[in-house]
């Protein structure tokens, strides 16, 4: 296979293809013409032979017919039939010496019959017959009509001639001649041909396979011309027998057959000799091509050896020397010139490589994300800091569009204007949001500078991005701290202001309750005022505790009782909202909590109120408690079937004064105070929600330490 890959092998293969094509074309043309001419000549010769065989059969039939007729009209024959007394003396020996002329005429059977059809004399050739009176042809011959027909003896076809022997008035006897047609096949056999005589489709002499008969049957009428068939390597020619046979109603045909190999043999021999000559020419041509290509390729081998030494040794000072003055010498001179320029360029590249290596190291080790963008927006450089900040690997981003992958759609027009400003020469620094793989859009500080090529044309831009998420978080924390300090001051002042009216309301309610004679409705209303006033007072104290971060008094709280009180307090709001409020029965062995019961009830009421507000009519809010499956302690939960909390809102629900309710319906302090209460008890609050899937709030609280009686038990 190596020689086919070389130039010499390809050239040799090319000339061999030409030689094969020419020889093949010559063979096809000559052999095709010779085969056609030979087949035509063979067909003509076979046709002439068939016509000769047909003519010979007709000639033999005419000769035997005339001979039989002459014998029947011989006066001696007529007198012998009439003279019954002298038959035994001379007729039998006479008839035994009779035969028919022509080929195999001595084998013919002759019978002399009287007027009743009985045999008078017989030449003794074939099988003896006593009478022909029952033969189908006898009545016609008896009436004086000669007959020629084909009969069968022991399954073999025979031709039968019957001539009446007449006196002037009536038939005195009949002369019958019968013979086979085997003579027709002998002449063809001497020529190496096979001849079959057919009467329609019935063989008279010889046999034919059934498939051949079917092919011949599909041919046109034999009288239409030359009809041939090719079956199983044999060539068959069908020719009708004219003359006597057709005059007497015989539909005879002659079929000559010869092997196809006998016709195509000379052509195959010629083809074999031409192929041998073509192979010899191809070998001579291959030797000539190999000899000439070796002389032609010798300078190329020298050029290849010089180039290999340059590649292996790396010595650009090597030069190719070819003494000739042809095209190969011109190639060598051009190659030497290329080596000189290549050596000069290599020195420049070595100097540039050191400079680029320094720049690449500075870019890759930079703590800021550095991205180089071409003038068409494709990313050309993507350092490790960019991989960490944006989340996409370098190989994935190289060649991608910076704007489509990193710049949000609503910021792309602004980013394009930044590139236009940077093209003026001065770096541009802005704060904007860019897209990341995991965190979505994040705030960054982006500095854009242009890059110029040797022709002072803008080649691209360098974008340096610094993550501002931590900076913004610190800013928000600082603002939140200042806000919470202001809230603490405000809450402390409001708490003192609210305590006075609450004390007055509580005092009047308790005073009215001490009066006698109050009806039950008034007493129930005053008790509710007293209870809710005390609740407000506790909330004021909670606000004071929230602002002071002081720890309120704790007591043992039974969770089931606390849940029942929460249900009673929130049932009115649930009825107005047409929402079902259910308490999930806690386990009987649920331990107690050590907590400030009013604060914890206030936290649960706040969560239940938010759940009722978020649940549409017909929905359900469930409140329950259980042992925490993940940590030691109790888990209080509030679950609703509302619309859920969007992700952007979920991040801010515990911010003070943040609310999604309409103005006047919420202060934004509920969840902030609830988290403060839970954390003051050493617990934790978690929220799980998704838009359209409801919300679940879980409060984890440590259990109260066991009493001495419980421990002893």
C-alpha positions as CSV (number, residue, x, y, z in Angstrom):
1,X,0.0,0.0,0.0
2,X,3.0,2.4,0.5
3,X,3.8,2.4,-3.2
4,X,0.2,3.5,-4.0
5,X,0.6,6.5,-1.6
6,X,3.8,7.6,-3.4
7,X,3.9,9.8,-6.5
8,X,5.6,7.0,-8.4
9,X,2.8,4.5,-7.5
10,X,0.1,7.0,-8.4
11,X,1.7,7.6,-11.8
12,X,2.1,3.9,-12.4
13,X,-1.5,3.3,-11.4
14,X,-2.6,6.1,-13.7
15,X,-0.9,4.6,-16.7
16,X,-2.0,1.1,-15.9
17,X,-5.6,2.4,-15.8
18,X,-5.1,3.9,-19.2
19,X,-3.7,0.7,-20.5
20,X,-6.5,-1.4,-19.1
21,X,-9.0,1.0,-20.4
22,X,-7.5,0.9,-23.9
23,X,-7.1,-2.8,-24.0
24,X,-10.5,-3.4,-22.6
25,X,-12.1,-1.0,-25.2
26,X,-10.1,-2.8,-27.9
27,X,-11.2,-6.2,-26.7
28,X,-14.8,-5.2,-26.3
29,X,-14.9,-3.6,-29.8
30,X,-13.0,-6.4,-31.6
31,X,-14.6,-9.3,-29.8
32,X,-18.0,-7.8,-30.1
33,X,-17.7,-7.3,-33.8
34,X,-16.1,-10.7,-34.3
35,X,-18.8,-12.4,-32.2
36,X,-21.5,-10.6,-34.2
37,X,-20.0,-11.5,-37.5
38,X,-19.3,-15.1,-36.5
39,X,-22.8,-15.5,-35.1
40,X,-24.3,-14.0,-38.3
41,X,-22.2,-16.3,-40.5
42,X,-23.1,-19.3,-38.2
43,X,-26.8,-18.5,-38.4
44,X,-26.6,-18.2,-42.2
45,X,-24.7,-21.5,-42.4
46,X,-27.1,-23.3,-40.1
47,X,-30.0,-21.9,-42.1
48,X,-28.5,-23.2,-45.3
49,X,-28.0,-26.6,-43.7
50,X,-31.6,-26.6,-42.5
51,X,-32.8,-25.7,-46.0
52,X,-30.7,-28.5,-47.4
53,X,-32.0,-31.0,-44.9
54,X,-35.6,-29.8,-45.6
55,X,-35.0,-30.1,-49.4
56,X,-33.4,-33.6,-48.9
57,X,-36.4,-34.8,-47.0
58,X,-38.8,-33.5,-49.7
59,X,-36.7,-35.0,-52.4
60,X,-36.7,-38.4,-50.7
61,X,-40.5,-38.2,-50.2
62,X,-41.0,-37.3,-53.8
63,X,-38.8,-40.1,-55.0
64,X,-40.5,-42.8,-52.8
65,X,-43.9,-41.5,-53.7
66,X,-43.1,-41.7,-57.4
67,X,-41.6,-45.1,-57.0
68,X,-44.6,-46.5,-55.1
69,X,-46.9,-45.0,-57.7
70,X,-44.9,-46.6,-60.6
71,X,-45.0,-50.0,-58.9
72,X,-48.7,-49.8,-58.4
73,X,-49.4,-48.9,-62.0
74,X,-47.1,-51.6,-63.4
75,X,-49.1,-53.9,-65.7
76,X,-47.3,-56.9,-64.2
77,X,-48.5,-55.9,-60.7
78,X,-52.1,-55.4,-62.0
79,X,-52.1,-58.8,-63.8
80,X,-50.6,-60.5,-60.7
81,X,-53.4,-59.2,-58.5
82,X,-56.1,-60.2,-61.0
83,X,-54.7,-63.7,-61.7
84,X,-55.4,-65.4,-58.5
85,X,-54.3,-68.8,-59.7
86,X,-50.8,-67.9,-60.6
87,X,-50.0,-65.8,-57.5
88,X,-48.3,-68.5,-55.6
89,X,-45.8,-69.2,-58.4
90,X,-44.2,-65.9,-59.0
91,X,-45.8,-63.0,-56.9
92,X,-44.3,-63.8,-53.5
93,X,-40.7,-64.0,-54.7
94,X,-41.2,-60.9,-56.8
95,X,-42.5,-58.8,-53.9
96,X,-39.8,-59.9,-51.6
97,X,-37.2,-58.5,-54.0
98,X,-39.0,-55.1,-54.1
99,X,-37.6,-52.0,-52.2
100,X,-37.9,-48.2,-52.5
101,X,-35.2,-46.0,-54.0
102,X,-33.3,-43.4,-52.0
103,X,-31.6,-43.4,-48.7
104,X,-32.4,-46.4,-46.6
105,X,-35.0,-47.4,-49.2
106,X,-34.1,-51.1,-48.8
107,X,-35.5,-50.8,-45.2
108,X,-39.0,-49.9,-46.4
109,X,-41.9,-52.3,-45.9
110,X,-44.1,-53.2,-49.0
111,X,-47.4,-55.0,-48.9
112,X,-49.6,-56.1,-51.8
113,X,-53.3,-56.2,-50.9
114,X,-56.3,-57.6,-52.7
115,X,-59.5,-55.7,-53.2
116,X,-60.7,-56.8,-49.7
117,X,-57.7,-55.4,-47.9
118,X,-56.0,-58.8,-47.2
119,X,-52.3,-59.1,-47.7
120,X,-51.4,-61.1,-50.8
121,X,-47.6,-60.7,-50.7
122,X,-45.1,-58.9,-48.4
123,X,-41.4,-58.1,-48.8
124,X,-40.6,-59.3,-45.2
125,X,-38.9,-56.2,-43.9
126,X,-41.1,-55.2,-41.0
127,X,-43.7,-56.8,-38.9
128,X,-46.2,-59.1,-40.7
129,X,-49.7,-57.8,-41.1
130,X,-52.7,-60.0,-42.2
131,X,-55.1,-57.3,-43.3
132,X,-55.4,-53.5,-43.7
133,X,-59.2,-53.5,-44.2
134,X,-59.7,-51.8,-40.8
135,X,-57.2,-49.0,-41.4
136,X,-58.8,-45.6,-41.5
137,X,-57.3,-44.8,-44.9
138,X,-58.6,-48.0,-46.6
139,X,-62.0,-46.6,-47.8
140,X,-60.4,-43.7,-49.6
141,X,-57.8,-46.0,-51.3
142,X,-60.5,-48.5,-52.2
143,X,-62.2,-45.7,-54.0
144,X,-59.1,-45.1,-56.0
145,X,-57.6,-42.2,-54.0
146,X,-53.9,-42.5,-53.2
147,X,-53.0,-41.8,-49.5
148,X,-49.9,-40.4,-47.8
149,X,-50.0,-40.2,-44.0
150,X,-48.0,-40.8,-40.8
151,X,-48.7,-43.8,-38.7
152,X,-47.2,-45.3,-35.6
153,X,-45.7,-48.7,-35.1
154,X,-44.7,-49.7,-31.6
155,X,-44.6,-46.0,-30.6
156,X,-42.4,-45.1,-33.5
157,X,-43.7,-42.8,-36.3
158,X,-43.7,-44.2,-39.9
159,X,-44.7,-42.6,-43.2
160,X,-47.2,-44.7,-45.2
161,X,-48.0,-44.5,-48.9
162,X,-51.1,-46.4,-50.3
163,X,-51.7,-46.6,-54.1
164,X,-54.7,-48.4,-55.6
165,X,-54.0,-51.0,-58.4
166,X,-56.8,-50.5,-60.9
167,X,-58.1,-51.9,-64.0
168,X,-60.0,-49.5,-66.2
169,X,-63.2,-50.0,-64.2
170,X,-62.4,-50.6,-60.5
171,X,-59.7,-51.2,-57.9
172,X,-58.3,-54.7,-58.0
173,X,-55.8,-54.3,-55.2
174,X,-53.6,-51.9,-53.2
175,X,-49.8,-51.4,-52.9
176,X,-48.7,-50.1,-49.4
177,X,-45.2,-48.7,-48.7
178,X,-44.1,-47.8,-45.1
179,X,-40.8,-46.4,-44.0
180,X,-39.3,-44.4,-41.1
181,X,-37.4,-41.0,-41.4
182,X,-34.2,-41.8,-39.7
183,X,-32.3,-41.1,-42.9
184,X,-33.0,-37.4,-42.3
185,X,-30.8,-37.3,-39.1
186,X,-27.7,-39.1,-40.5
187,X,-26.5,-36.4,-42.8
188,X,-26.8,-33.8,-39.9
189,X,-25.0,-36.1,-37.5
190,X,-22.1,-36.4,-39.9
191,X,-21.8,-32.5,-39.8
192,X,-21.8,-32.5,-36.0
193,X,-25.4,-31.2,-35.8
194,X,-28.4,-32.5,-34.2
195,X,-31.6,-32.7,-36.4
196,X,-35.1,-33.3,-35.2
197,X,-38.1,-33.6,-37.6
198,X,-41.3,-32.4,-36.1
199,X,-44.9,-32.9,-37.2
200,X,-46.4,-29.8,-35.6
201,X,-45.1,-30.4,-32.0
202,X,-44.8,-34.2,-32.4
203,X,-41.3,-35.5,-33.1
204,X,-41.0,-37.8,-36.1
205,X,-37.3,-38.2,-35.9
206,X,-35.3,-37.4,-32.8
207,X,-36.4,-35.8,-29.5
208,X,-36.5,-32.4,-28.0
209,X,-36.6,-31.4,-24.3
210,X,-39.8,-30.0,-23.0
211,X,-38.3,-26.5,-22.3
212,X,-37.1,-26.3,-25.9
213,X,-40.5,-27.3,-27.2
214,X,-42.0,-24.5,-25.1
215,X,-39.5,-21.9,-26.5
216,X,-40.2,-23.1,-30.1
217,X,-43.9,-23.0,-29.5
218,X,-43.6,-19.3,-28.5
219,X,-41.9,-18.5,-31.9
220,X,-43.8,-17.1,-34.9
221,X,-44.8,-19.4,-37.7
222,X,-41.9,-21.3,-39.1
223,X,-42.8,-20.1,-42.5
224,X,-42.3,-16.5,-41.5
225,X,-38.6,-16.8,-41.8
226,X,-35.6,-17.8,-39.6
227,X,-36.7,-18.6,-36.1
228,X,-34.1,-19.3,-33.5
229,X,-34.1,-20.0,-29.7
230,X,-31.2,-20.2,-27.2
231,X,-31.9,-22.7,-24.3
232,X,-29.3,-24.1,-21.9
233,X,-26.3,-23.3,-24.0
234,X,-27.8,-24.8,-27.2
235,X,-28.7,-22.8,-30.3
236,X,-31.9,-24.1,-32.1
237,X,-33.0,-23.2,-35.6
238,X,-36.6,-24.0,-36.9
239,X,-37.2,-24.3,-40.6
240,X,-40.4,-25.7,-42.3
241,X,-40.3,-28.6,-44.7
242,X,-41.8,-27.4,-48.0
243,X,-42.9,-29.3,-51.2
244,X,-44.3,-32.7,-50.9
245,X,-45.0,-32.5,-47.1
246,X,-46.9,-29.3,-47.4
247,X,-48.8,-30.5,-50.6
248,X,-50.1,-33.5,-48.7
249,X,-51.0,-31.6,-45.5
250,X,-48.0,-32.5,-43.4
251,X,-47.0,-29.6,-41.0
252,X,-43.4,-30.8,-40.8
253,X,-40.5,-28.7,-39.6
254,X,-36.8,-29.3,-39.3
255,X,-35.1,-28.3,-36.0
256,X,-31.3,-28.0,-36.1
257,X,-29.4,-27.6,-32.8
258,X,-25.7,-26.8,-32.2
259,X,-23.9,-25.9,-28.9
260,X,-23.3,-22.2,-28.5
261,X,-19.7,-22.9,-27.5
262,X,-19.2,-24.1,-31.1
263,X,-20.2,-20.7,-32.4
264,X,-18.5,-18.5,-29.8
265,X,-15.4,-20.7,-29.4
266,X,-13.3,-18.9,-32.0
267,X,-14.3,-15.5,-30.5
268,X,-13.3,-16.7,-27.0
269,X,-10.0,-17.9,-28.3
270,X,-9.4,-14.5,-29.9
271,X,-10.5,-12.7,-26.7
272,X,-8.0,-14.8,-24.7
273,X,-5.1,-14.0,-27.0
274,X,-6.0,-10.3,-26.8
275,X,-6.1,-10.3,-23.0
276,X,-2.7,-12.0,-23.0
277,X,-1.4,-9.3,-25.3
278,X,-2.9,-6.6,-23.1
279,X,-1.3,-8.0,-20.0
280,X,2.0,-8.2,-21.7
281,X,1.6,-4.6,-22.8
282,X,0.7,-3.5,-19.2
283,X,3.8,-5.2,-17.8
284,X,6.0,-3.5,-20.3
285,X,4.3,-0.1,-19.7
286,X,4.7,-0.6,-15.9
287,X,8.4,-1.3,-16.3
288,X,8.8,1.8,-18.5
289,X,6.9,4.0,-16.0
290,X,9.0,2.7,-13.1
291,X,12.2,3.4,-15.0
292,X,11.3,6.9,-16.1
293,X,9.7,8.0,-12.7
294,X,12.9,6.9,-10.9
295,X,14.8,9.4,-13.0
296,X,12.1,12.0,-12.6
297,X,11.8,11.6,-8.8
298,X,15.5,11.6,-7.9
299,X,15.6,15.4,-7.5
300,X,12.4,15.3,-5.5
301,X,13.9,12.8,-3.2
302,X,16.9,15.1,-2.7
303,X,14.5,18.0,-1.9
304,X,12.5,15.8,0.6
305,X,15.7,14.7,2.3
306,X,16.8,18.3,2.8
307,X,13.4,19.3,4.1
308,X,13.4,16.3,6.6
309,X,16.8,17.4,7.9
310,X,15.4,20.9,8.5
311,X,12.3,19.6,10.2
312,X,14.2,17.1,12.4
313,X,17.1,19.3,13.3
314,X,15.3,22.7,13.3
315,X,18.2,24.3,11.5
316,X,16.7,27.0,9.3
317,X,20.2,27.6,7.9
318,X,19.9,24.4,5.8
319,X,19.6,25.0,2.1
320,X,18.5,22.7,-0.8
321,X,20.9,22.2,-3.7
322,X,19.6,20.8,-7.0
323,X,22.0,21.2,-10.0
324,X,19.4,21.0,-12.7
325,X,17.8,24.0,-14.4
326,X,14.3,22.7,-14.7
327,X,11.1,23.4,-12.6
328,X,12.5,21.4,-9.7
329,X,15.5,23.8,-9.5
330,X,13.0,26.7,-9.4
331,X,11.1,25.1,-6.5
332,X,14.4,24.6,-4.6
333,X,15.3,28.3,-5.0
334,X,11.8,29.4,-3.9
335,X,12.1,27.0,-0.9
336,X,15.5,28.5,0.1
337,X,14.0,32.0,0.0
338,X,11.1,30.8,2.1
339,X,13.6,29.5,4.7
340,X,15.4,32.9,4.9
341,X,12.1,34.7,5.6
342,X,11.0,32.1,8.0
343,X,14.2,32.5,10.0
344,X,13.6,36.2,10.2
345,X,9.9,35.7,11.3
346,X,10.9,33.1,13.9
347,X,13.2,35.6,15.6
348,X,10.4,38.1,15.8
349,X,8.0,35.5,17.1
350,X,10.4,34.5,19.8
351,X,10.5,38.1,21.1
352,X,6.8,38.4,20.8
353,X,6.2,35.1,22.6
354,X,8.0,36.2,25.7
355,X,6.0,39.4,25.8
356,X,2.7,37.6,25.3
357,X,3.6,35.0,27.9
358,X,4.0,37.8,30.4
359,X,0.7,39.4,29.5
360,X,-1.1,36.0,29.6
361,X,0.3,35.3,33.1
362,X,-0.8,38.7,34.3
363,X,-4.3,38.1,32.8
364,X,-4.8,34.6,34.1
365,X,-3.7,35.4,37.7
366,X,-5.7,38.6,37.9
367,X,-8.3,38.4,40.7
368,X,-10.8,40.2,38.5
369,X,-12.7,38.6,35.7
370,X,-10.9,39.6,32.4
371,X,-12.6,39.1,29.1
372,X,-11.4,40.1,25.6
373,X,-14.2,40.7,23.1
374,X,-13.6,41.1,19.3
375,X,-15.2,43.9,17.3
376,X,-18.0,41.6,16.3
377,X,-18.8,40.6,19.8
378,X,-17.1,37.2,19.9
379,X,-15.2,36.2,23.1
380,X,-11.4,35.8,22.5
381,X,-10.0,35.6,26.1
382,X,-11.8,34.2,29.2
383,X,-9.5,34.0,32.3
384,X,-9.9,31.8,35.4
385,X,-11.5,34.6,37.4
386,X,-14.2,34.9,34.7
387,X,-14.8,31.2,35.0
388,X,-15.3,31.5,38.7
389,X,-17.5,34.6,38.6
390,X,-19.8,33.7,35.7
391,X,-19.7,29.9,36.0
392,X,-19.0,28.9,32.3
393,X,-15.7,27.1,31.4
394,X,-13.3,28.8,29.1
395,X,-13.5,26.3,26.3
396,X,-17.3,26.8,26.1
397,X,-17.2,30.6,26.0
398,X,-14.4,31.1,23.5
399,X,-16.0,32.1,20.2
400,X,-19.4,32.7,21.9
401,X,-21.2,36.1,21.8
402,X,-20.5,38.1,24.9
403,X,-23.7,40.0,24.7
404,X,-25.9,36.9,24.1
405,X,-24.4,34.9,26.9
406,X,-23.5,37.5,29.6
407,X,-25.3,40.8,29.0
408,X,-29.1,40.8,30.0
409,X,-31.4,41.6,27.1
410,X,-32.6,44.9,28.5
411,X,-29.0,46.0,29.0
412,X,-27.5,45.2,25.6
413,X,-28.2,48.6,24.0
414,X,-26.5,50.3,27.0
415,X,-23.5,47.9,26.7
416,X,-23.2,48.7,22.9
417,X,-23.0,52.4,23.8
418,X,-20.3,51.6,26.3
419,X,-18.2,49.9,23.6
420,X,-18.7,52.9,21.3
421,X,-17.6,55.2,24.1
422,X,-14.5,53.0,24.8
423,X,-13.6,53.2,21.1
424,X,-12.9,56.9,21.6
425,X,-9.8,56.1,23.6
426,X,-10.8,56.6,27.3
427,X,-11.7,53.6,29.5
428,X,-15.3,53.4,30.6
429,X,-16.3,52.3,34.1
430,X,-19.9,51.6,35.1
431,X,-22.0,49.5,37.5
432,X,-24.5,47.1,35.9
433,X,-25.9,43.6,36.1
434,X,-24.4,40.7,34.1
435,X,-25.7,37.1,33.8
436,X,-24.1,34.1,35.5
437,X,-24.7,30.4,35.0
438,X,-25.9,29.6,38.6
439,X,-26.9,32.9,40.3
440,X,-28.6,34.7,37.4
441,X,-28.0,38.4,37.1
442,X,-25.4,39.8,39.6
443,X,-24.1,43.4,40.1
444,X,-20.6,44.1,38.8
445,X,-18.3,47.0,38.3
446,X,-17.3,46.8,34.6
447,X,-14.3,48.6,33.1
448,X,-14.2,48.6,29.2
449,X,-11.0,49.5,27.3
450,X,-10.2,49.3,23.6
451,X,-7.3,47.3,22.0
452,X,-5.6,48.6,18.9
453,X,-3.6,46.7,16.3
454,X,-0.4,47.8,14.6
455,X,-2.4,50.0,12.2
456,X,-4.1,51.9,15.1
457,X,-7.4,50.2,14.3
458,X,-9.7,48.9,17.0
459,X,-9.1,45.2,17.3
460,X,-11.3,44.5,20.3
461,X,-12.1,45.4,23.8
462,X,-11.0,44.3,27.3
463,X,-13.8,44.0,29.8
464,X,-12.7,43.7,33.5
465,X,-15.6,42.8,35.9
466,X,-15.5,43.0,39.7
467,X,-18.2,41.3,41.8
468,X,-20.2,43.9,43.7
469,X,-22.5,41.4,45.6
470,X,-20.5,41.6,48.8
471,X,-20.2,45.3,48.6
472,X,-23.9,45.7,48.1
473,X,-24.6,43.3,51.0
474,X,-22.3,45.4,53.3
475,X,-24.1,48.5,52.1
476,X,-27.5,47.0,52.8
477,X,-26.4,45.7,56.2
478,X,-25.2,49.1,57.2
479,X,-28.5,50.7,56.0
480,X,-30.4,48.0,57.8
481,X,-28.5,48.6,61.0
482,X,-29.2,52.3,60.9
483,X,-32.8,51.6,60.1
484,X,-33.1,49.1,63.1
485,X,-31.5,51.6,65.4
486,X,-34.1,54.2,64.3
487,X,-36.9,51.6,64.7
488,X,-35.8,50.8,68.2
489,X,-35.9,54.4,69.2
490,X,-39.3,54.9,67.5
491,X,-40.7,51.7,69.1
492,X,-39.5,52.6,72.6
493,X,-41.2,56.0,72.3
494,X,-44.5,54.6,70.9
495,X,-44.6,51.9,73.5
496,X,-44.6,54.5,76.3
497,X,-47.2,56.5,74.5
498,X,-49.5,53.4,74.0
499,X,-49.2,52.2,77.6
500,X,-51.2,55.2,79.0
501,X,-54.4,54.8,76.8
502,X,-54.2,51.0,77.2
503,X,-54.1,51.3,81.0
504,X,-57.1,53.7,80.9
505,X,-59.1,51.3,78.7
506,X,-58.2,48.3,80.9
507,X,-59.1,50.2,84.0
508,X,-62.6,51.2,82.8
509,X,-63.3,47.7,81.5
510,X,-62.3,46.1,84.8
511,X,-64.4,48.7,86.7
512,X,-67.5,48.0,84.7
513,X,-67.0,44.3,85.2
514,X,-67.2,44.7,89.0
515,X,-70.6,46.3,88.8
516,X,-73.5,44.1,89.6
517,X,-76.6,43.7,87.4
518,X,-74.7,43.5,84.1
519,X,-76.5,41.3,81.5
520,X,-74.6,38.4,80.0
521,X,-74.0,40.2,76.6
522,X,-72.4,43.2,78.2
523,X,-70.3,41.1,80.5
524,X,-69.1,39.0,77.5
525,X,-68.2,42.2,75.6
526,X,-66.3,43.7,78.6
527,X,-64.4,40.5,79.1
528,X,-63.3,40.5,75.5
529,X,-62.2,44.2,75.8
530,X,-60.2,43.3,78.9
531,X,-58.6,40.3,77.3
532,X,-57.7,42.1,74.1
533,X,-56.4,45.2,76.0
534,X,-54.2,42.9,78.0
535,X,-53.0,41.4,74.7
536,X,-52.2,44.8,73.4
537,X,-50.3,45.6,76.5
538,X,-48.3,42.4,76.1
539,X,-47.6,43.4,72.5
540,X,-46.3,46.8,73.7
541,X,-44.1,45.0,76.1
542,X,-42.9,42.7,73.3
543,X,-42.0,45.7,71.2
544,X,-40.1,47.1,74.1
545,X,-38.3,43.8,74.5
546,X,-37.6,43.7,70.7
547,X,-36.1,47.2,70.9
548,X,-34.2,46.5,74.1
549,X,-33.3,42.9,73.2
550,X,-34.2,41.9,76.7
551,X,-35.3,38.4,77.7
552,X,-39.0,38.2,79.0
553,X,-40.2,35.8,81.7
554,X,-40.5,32.1,80.7
555,X,-42.9,29.4,81.9
556,X,-43.8,25.8,80.9
557,X,-46.3,25.9,78.1
558,X,-48.5,23.0,76.9
559,X,-48.5,23.0,73.2
560,X,-52.0,21.6,72.7
561,X,-53.6,24.3,74.9
562,X,-51.6,27.0,73.1
563,X,-52.8,25.8,69.7
564,X,-56.4,25.7,70.9
565,X,-56.2,29.4,72.1
566,X,-54.7,30.4,68.8
567,X,-57.7,28.7,67.0
568,X,-60.2,30.5,69.2
569,X,-58.5,33.9,68.5
570,X,-58.2,33.4,64.7
571,X,-61.6,31.7,64.1
572,X,-63.4,35.0,63.5
573,X,-60.9,36.0,60.8
574,X,-61.2,32.6,59.2
575,X,-65.0,32.8,59.1
576,X,-64.8,36.3,57.5
577,X,-62.3,35.0,54.9
578,X,-64.4,31.8,54.3
579,X,-61.3,29.7,54.9
580,X,-61.2,26.5,56.9
581,X,-58.9,26.7,59.9
582,X,-57.9,23.3,61.3
583,X,-55.7,22.2,64.2
584,X,-53.7,19.0,63.6
585,X,-54.0,17.0,66.8
586,X,-50.5,16.8,68.3
587,X,-49.2,13.5,69.7
588,X,-50.1,12.7,73.3
589,X,-46.5,12.4,74.5
590,X,-45.5,15.8,73.1
591,X,-43.3,17.5,75.6
592,X,-43.9,21.1,76.9
593,X,-42.0,24.2,75.9
594,X,-40.3,26.7,78.2
595,X,-41.4,30.0,76.7
596,X,-43.2,33.2,77.1
597,X,-46.7,32.0,76.2
598,X,-48.2,35.4,75.1
599,X,-45.2,36.1,72.8
600,X,-45.4,32.6,71.3
601,X,-49.1,32.9,70.8
602,X,-48.6,36.3,69.2
603,X,-46.0,34.8,66.8
604,X,-48.4,31.9,65.9
605,X,-51.3,34.3,65.5
606,X,-49.2,36.5,63.2
607,X,-48.4,33.5,61.0
608,X,-52.0,32.2,61.0
609,X,-53.2,35.7,60.0
610,X,-50.8,36.0,57.1
611,X,-51.8,32.4,56.0
612,X,-55.5,33.4,56.1
613,X,-54.9,36.6,54.1
614,X,-53.0,34.6,51.5
615,X,-55.6,31.8,51.1
616,X,-58.5,32.2,48.7
617,X,-62.1,31.4,49.9
618,X,-62.6,27.7,50.2
619,X,-59.0,27.0,51.1
620,X,-57.5,25.5,54.2
621,X,-55.0,26.7,56.8
622,X,-53.5,23.9,59.1
623,X,-51.7,24.5,62.4
624,X,-50.0,21.7,64.3
625,X,-47.0,20.5,66.3
626,X,-44.7,17.4,66.3
627,X,-41.3,16.3,67.4
628,X,-38.7,17.6,65.0
629,X,-37.6,14.8,62.6
630,X,-34.2,16.5,61.9
631,X,-33.1,17.9,65.3
632,X,-33.8,17.6,69.0
633,X,-36.9,19.8,69.9
634,X,-40.4,20.6,68.8
635,X,-41.6,21.8,65.4
636,X,-44.7,24.1,65.1
637,X,-46.0,24.5,61.6
638,X,-48.5,26.6,59.7
639,X,-49.5,25.4,56.2
640,X,-51.9,27.1,53.8
641,X,-53.2,26.3,50.3
642,X,-52.7,29.9,49.0
643,X,-51.0,31.2,46.0
644,X,-47.5,31.0,47.5
645,X,-44.7,33.5,47.7
646,X,-42.6,34.5,44.6
647,X,-38.8,33.9,45.0
648,X,-37.9,37.6,44.9
649,X,-40.4,38.4,47.7
650,X,-39.3,35.4,49.7
651,X,-35.8,36.8,50.2
652,X,-37.2,40.0,51.9
653,X,-40.2,38.8,54.0
654,X,-38.3,39.2,57.3
655,X,-37.2,42.8,56.5
656,X,-38.8,45.3,58.9
657,X,-41.5,47.4,57.2
658,X,-41.5,45.2,54.1
659,X,-45.1,44.2,53.1
660,X,-46.9,43.2,49.9
661,X,-50.3,44.2,51.4
662,X,-52.1,47.4,50.2
663,X,-51.3,50.7,52.1
664,X,-53.1,50.8,55.5
665,X,-53.5,46.9,55.8
666,X,-50.0,46.0,57.0
667,X,-47.0,47.5,58.8
668,X,-44.4,45.0,57.6
669,X,-43.3,44.3,61.2
670,X,-45.2,41.0,61.7
671,X,-42.7,38.5,60.4
672,X,-39.7,40.5,61.7
673,X,-41.2,40.4,65.2
674,X,-42.1,36.7,64.9
675,X,-38.5,35.8,63.9
676,X,-37.2,38.0,66.8
677,X,-39.5,36.1,69.2
678,X,-38.5,32.7,67.9
679,X,-34.8,33.5,68.0
680,X,-35.1,34.9,71.5
681,X,-36.4,31.4,72.6
682,X,-33.3,29.8,71.0
683,X,-35.3,28.6,68.0
684,X,-35.4,29.0,64.3
685,X,-37.9,29.8,61.6
686,X,-38.0,28.3,58.1
687,X,-40.3,29.1,55.1
688,X,-41.0,26.8,52.2
689,X,-43.1,28.2,49.3
690,X,-43.5,28.3,45.6
691,X,-45.8,30.4,43.4
692,X,-49.1,28.6,43.1
693,X,-48.2,25.8,45.5
694,X,-49.0,27.2,49.0
695,X,-46.7,28.0,51.8
696,X,-45.4,26.2,55.0
697,X,-43.8,28.0,57.9
698,X,-42.0,25.9,60.5
699,X,-40.9,27.1,63.9
700,X,-38.2,24.9,65.7
701,X,-38.1,25.4,69.5
702,X,-36.2,23.6,72.2
703,X,-38.3,21.6,74.6
704,X,-38.5,22.5,78.3
705,X,-36.2,20.6,80.7
706,X,-37.9,17.7,82.4
707,X,-39.3,18.3,86.0
708,X,-37.9,16.3,88.9
709,X,-41.1,14.1,89.0
710,X,-40.9,13.4,85.3
711,X,-37.2,12.5,85.6
712,X,-37.8,10.2,88.5
713,X,-40.7,8.6,86.6
